[in-house]
Amino acid sequence: MPFLVKVIVTTFAVVIGAYIIPGVSVDSFLTAIVVAFVLGVLNAILKPVLVLLTLPVTVLSLGLFLLVINAFIIMLTDYFVKGFDVSSFLIAVLFSIVLAFISWLLEVPVRSQGRGRY
């Protein structure tokens, strides 16, 4: 999936997630676009490094430590983007779960359009 489509899908997921979860706030739609872009960049650059460095803990926790890594990336995004606020680390963990689920739901129609009907 191209990066721009992923950013658009993540933008809508951030807006919906902020509406659902009381501890997350996004000031405007433009802020949500910036949040989606920063999340995409951090996920592309920082997340593989963190996953590699925490591989033993991730294996011992049966992959649940990846939620902590995702929450850390969301907290970093909160630090970098003004107008995006996450109240606590536990809210960031919940937001990462909701964001992943909503992104998955929104990507299903986009992915099915790319396939032929053969």
N, C-alpha and C positions, 0 to 999 in steps of 0.2 A: 504494500500500500504506500503510495507516495506520501512524502512528509507533510505537504500542505493539506491533504485530505485528513491525515491523522491529527494535525493541529486543529482543523475545523471540528472534527468529531470530539476531540478532547475539550475544546472550548464549550460545546454544548453540554458535555458531561460535567464540566466544572460548574457551569451555571445551574444545572439540575441538582448536582450534589450539594452545592451551597444552599439551595432552596430546601433540600430535604434535611440536612444536618444543621442543628441550631448553633453549633460552635464554629461554623465556617461562614465567612462573609466575603463577598466580591462586590466592589463598589459599582462597576459598570461592565458592559459587554466588552469594551476595549480592554479592560483589566483582565477579563477572562481569556481574551486572545493572548495577551502577554503571558498569563499564567500557563496556558497550554503550550506556548512556545518555549518558555523556560523549563517546564516539565519535560518537554521533548528533548531539549538540549542536555539537561541533567541526566535523563534516562539513557541518552546515547553515549555520553562521555563518562559520567561518574558512576552510574549503576554497575556496569561491568567490572570496574575496578573494585567496588565495594563487595560485589558478589564473590569475586575471586579471593579477596582478602578474608572474607568471613565464611569461606566454604566449609571448614570443619564445624563451625557452629550451625550453619545451615543444614548440614547433613545430620548432625545430632538432634536438631529440632524438627527433623523431617520436613524441612522447607518452610516452616513457620517463621523463621528469622527473616525471610524475604519481606514479610509484612513490616518488620522493623525498618528494613532498608527503605522500603517505599515511604513509610511515614517520615523517615529522616529526610528524604528527598523533598517531600511535601513541606516539611518545616524549613528546609533551605529555600524553597520557592517562596514561602511566606516571608522569609528574611529579605530576599532580593526584590520582591514585587510589592510596591506600595499600593494599598487598596485591596490587598488580599490578606485576610487574617484567619489564622487557625488558632483556636484558644488554648489547646493543650496537645500533648503528644498522643494521648489516647484518642482524641478527636481526629488527629491526623491518621492514625491507624484505621479508624472507622471510615474516614473520608477516602483513604486509599482503596479500601474494599468496595465502597460504593462507586468510586470513580472507575475502577476496573470493570465492575458489573455493567454500569451504564455505558461505558465505552464499548464493551462487547456487544451490548444490545444495539447500539447505534451503528456499529461496524458491520453487522450482519447484512443489511440491505446493500451496503457499499461493496462488500465482498461478493455478493451474489450477482451484482451487475457486471463484474469483471469476467465471469464465467460464460462460456457459450452454451447454447441449448442443444448441444450435440449428443 
